Amino acid sequence: MRRRDVLAGATAGAALLALGSRAQAQGVREAGPSFAPVKVGRERIVRSVVGLRPFRETGFRLERVKVGRLDVVHNYGHGGGGVSLSWGCAEMAADLARDTNRSDIAVLGAGVIGLTTALVLQRAGAQVTIYSEAFPPDTTSNIAAASWYPTTLYRRDKVGESFYGMLDHASQRAFRRFQHMANNPRYGVFWIRHHVLRSGPPSQVEHYPGGEEIFVGLRRNQTGHGPFGFAHWDAYYTLMIDPDIFLPALIDDFIAAGGKLVHQDFASVKDIERLKQRTIVNCTGLGARTLFDDPVLIPARGQLSMLLPQPEIDYGYATSIDGGSIYMFPRKSALVLGGSVGFDNWNTRVDDAEVTRMIDGHAIMAGRAAM
């Protein structure tokens, strides 16, 4: 599923949105009739980055298999939903790993999926070692936009009801975990109001991961003179996760609980078989393509530009400008501009034309902020 298709069904929070009681308890401001404009310009860009998200058109892989003497739990392929789904998939993967009845467990990969899985296992009494080629801040997870909404996960014609059931279960469990971290500066998780804005009605009804009840104050398919002058929009409150704060906090929690970090690259399964552990949780993301021979796994290239922060920006949006998708999410450390996705594109260089598209598109949105 293309990012624009997913976002067109679900990233929101509108000017007319009544604040849900759960969000109110977390201290979110009431939604107002207008929006502070984003200050857009190349001179405000802190950095531009490219990330290769691990995408499987059949959806993420979450299962336990036998590989020789090893019990391998696969937990990878989350596309653009890795941060959002992390705690939920971690709990489900940990359940599979504990069923092997071993207390010494290896986790491969130190992105958000690996770190959360390791912590869940630790808290269940396991002795966990994380083996990884890269650690924060040098992981793909550090480049994630990380507004809570699982996206760029699958193709509609490649998944069935069983996958939707697994996705809903993981989403519910993940969102509950993140709610307990909300407004804790140590973890960088906080509430924002969110908007998806359209010039016309949606072409199809989108599936809200986890069910509509977990989207605080959700209003769907609104019409009329909406935010930024759009005639059609959806609205809800959601959580923003800042990877630059969140991931180091997970590392600190893992080490404080006695976890071990080992820098190690794995060229093949034979390298994994040399580990002392016999229960392995594979959270290698895109690396699983060659390591475990998964040709379905491909990169979904995404490019972001970070602007200087604006504390007054308490909202996010996703829309289409001149036929191209854009989104803006606020962090404490920066404003995140994005919206690109390139399937099976391995290029990690920043595309300056894409930077220009983002700047121009968000400048148009800034000019419409008071509409």
N, C-alpha and C positions, 0 to 999 in steps of 0.2 A: 504494500500500500504506500502511495506517495505521501510525503509529509503534508503537502498542501491538502490532500483529501482528508487526512486525519484531523489536521488543525481546523479545516473548514467545518468539521462536525463537532469540535469541542474545545476550544481554549477560550475562556470568557470571564465576564463579570461586568455588568453594565452600569451606566450612570443612574438608571432607574431601579437598580437592584436593591431590595430590602436586605439588610444585613442579617444573615442567619445567626441563630443563638450560639452555635459552636464557635463561629468566627468571632462573634462579639466577646465571648469569654476569653479569647486570645488577644484582645486589645486592638483589633483592626478598626481603622476609622470608618465612619459611615460613608457610603458611596455618595458622591455629590453630583451635581448637574454638569460639571465641567471637569477638565483634566489639565493639569499643569503641562505645558508643552515640553517635549524632549529637546534639549539643545543639541542640534545635529550639525556636524561639520568635521572634515578631515582633521582639523587642528585639535579636536577633542578625542581622537582615537588613541587609546592606550596601547592596544595591540590588536592584530588580526591573526587568527589561528585556523588551522584545518584539522579536523578529526575524522577518522575512518571508523564509522560505527559498524558493529558486526551484525549484519542483516541476513535473515533467512526468510524466504518467501513463505515457508511453511510454519513460521513462528519459532520462538526460542525453544531450545532443547533442554528438557529437564527430566532426566531418567537415570537409572542405575543399570550398568552393563558389566559383564565379565570381560576382562582383557587379560588373558593368561591367568596368572595368580592374583591379579588385582581386581578389586571391586572399584569401578570408576563411576562416580556420579557426575553426569554432565549438567552444567548450569551455565549456558552461554547462548549467544545469538539474540540479544535483546534489542538490537537496533538502536533507535533513539530513545528507548524506554529503560535503559539500564539503571539509572539513578532512581527513577520513579518506582520500578519494580523490585529494587535491590533487596529490601528487607523481606518482602513476601516470598520471592524466589529463594532467598537464603534460608528461610524457615522450612520451606518445602524440600530443598536440597539437603539440609541438615537432618530432616526426618529420614530421608533415604540413606544417608551416611550412617546414622546411628543404628539402623536396622542391620548393619554388618556386625554389630556387637564388638567393635574395636574402639578403644579409647584414644589411640595414637593415630591422628589423621593428618594428611597432607592436603593443603589447598594450593592449587596452581593458579597464579595470577593475583595481582595486588591492586586491581581496579576496584570500583565500588562493589561489584558482585563478589569478588574474592574476599574483600575486607568484611563485608557484612556477613557472609557465610561463615567465615572464620570466627567472628564474634558470637554468632548464634551457637555454633558448636562449642565454643569455650564456655558459654554460660550454661550449657547443658552438661558440663563436666568433662569435655574432651581435652586432650593435650594436642594443640594445633601448631603446625609449622606452615608458614606461607613461603612458597618458593616462587620467585618471579624474576623476570629479566628487568623489569622496571617497577619503580615504586613512586607514589606521589612525591613531587608534583609532575612527574613525567609519564603519566598514564593517559589513555584516551578519556577516562572518566573526568580528568581535570579540565578537559575541553568541553564537556557537556554544558548545554544551556541550563538544564536542570530545573525547569518549572515542572511541578508535579502533574504530569499527564503522559501515560505511556503512548509513544507514537513511533511511526516508522518501524512497525513490528512484523508485518505479514502482508500477504496479498489475499484479498477476500476469496478469490476462487481457489485458493490453495489450503484453506483451513476449514474445519467443521465445528460442530457444536462442542466436541470434547476439548478442542483448543480454547474456545471462548470460555468454557467452564474453568479451565486451568488459569487463564488470564484473569478472570474475575476474582478467583480465589486469591491469587498472588497480589492483585491490586488492592483488595480489601485488607489483607494482612499488612501490606507495605504501608498503606496510608495511615492505618492505626498507629504503626510504629512512629512514623514521621510526626503525627499529631502530638505525641508525647514529647517531642523535641522542639516544638514550635516556640518561637520567641526566646529560645535559650541561646545567647550569643556564642556560647562555646561550640555549638554545632552549626550555626549559620542557617537555621531553618526558620522561616517566618511567613506569615500570611500576606497575600496580596489579593487585589480584585483583578479579575481576568476577563478578557473579551475576545470573541471571534466575530469579525465584522465582514459582511457580505453586501454586494450591490444587488444580488438577487436571492431568491429562496434556495435552500440547499437542494442539490440534485438527488440526494438519498439520505435516509435516516442513518445516522452514525451510531455505532455501539459505544456507549460510555463504559470504559473498563471499570469493573467493580460494581457497576450498577449506578443509576442516577442518584440513589440515596446518599452516596458518600461525597457528592459534589455539593458543597454548602451553598444554599440559596439559589440553586440552579433554576434558570429560566431559559427555556428552549424556544427557538424559532420566533423570536420577537420581531415585530414589524412596526414601521412608522419612522419618525425622525429620530434615529438612534445616535449612539456615541460617534463622534467624528463625522457626523452627517450621513452615516450609512443607514440604509432602509431596512436591513435585516441583520439580526445579531443573536448570539447566545450569551449567557452570562452566568458566572459563578465565582465563588471565592476558592482559592487554592493555595498551595504551599510553594514557596520558592526555596530551593536548596542551593547554597553557595559552595561549590566543590572545593574552592580554595580554603574554606574554613572546615567544611564537613569531613573531607578525606583525612587531613592531618589529625582531627579529633578521633577518628576511627583508629588510626595507627596508634595514637597515644593510649586509647582504651585497650587495644589488643596487647600492646607491650606491657601495660600495667597489670594485666591479668596473666602474665607469664608466657605470652605467645612469642614465637621465634620467627624472625624474618631472615630468609636466606636468598641471596642474589644468585640466581641460577637460570640458565637458558636450556631449554629442552629441544633438541633437534628431532627426536623420534620417541616413540613409545619405549624403546629400549633404554633410553636415558631415565625414563620414569620408573622402570622396573628396577633400577639400581637403588632407588630410595628405600629406606628401612620401613616406611609405612606401606601397608597393603590396602588401606582405604584411601582413595584419592578423590578429591572433588575438583573437577576440571572447570576452572573459571577463566580460561585463557582468551576468551573473546575471539577476535579474528584469528588468533594464532591456532585455534582448533581446526582451521581449514586444512592445514598440512599435518599438524601433529596427530589428529585423529581422522584424517582423510574424509573431510566433509565438504564436497564440492558445492553443496547448496549454499554454503556460507560465503557471502560476498561483502565487500565494503559498501556502505552508504555514506559517501563523502559529504561532510557538512562544513561550512565555513562561517565563522563568527567574527564580528568586530566588537570590541569592548570600548565603550565611551566612558569618559570621566563620570563619576557618580553624581546623581542628583537626589538628595534625601527627600525632596518633595514628591518624587515619582513613586506612587504606591500602587500602580496598576501595570498590567501587561496587556498586549493585544497581539492578534494574528489576523492577517488579511491578505488581500492580493492587490497589488498596485501595478497597473499596466501589464496585467497578465502574469506577473511574477509574485511568488509568495514571499512575505516578510513577516517577522515577528520581533517584538521587543519585550524583554523581561528585565525587571529591576533587581539588582543586587545591592548590598551595602557597599561593595567595592567597585562596582561598575554597572553601566547599563549594557545589556547584551543585545546586539542586533544580529539576527539570523534569518533563516528561511530557505536555505539552499539544500538540495539533496542530489547527489550524483551516484546512481546505482552502478556497482562494478567499476567505480572510478578510483584508482589507487594513487592518484596524484595528491601529494601532501603540500604542494606549494600554494601560497596565497595567490588567488586570482584577483588582480587589481580591478578588472572590469566588474567583478562581483562586489568588491568593496564600493565602487562607484554606484552600482545598482542599489545597494543597501542604503548608502548615504542619501541618494536622491529620493528613494521611496519613503524613508523615514522623515525626510525634510517635508515631504508632502503631508504626511500624517501630523507633523508638528504644526503645520499651518492650519490644520483642521481641528486642532485640539479644543478650541472653544465652541465648535459647532454643536 
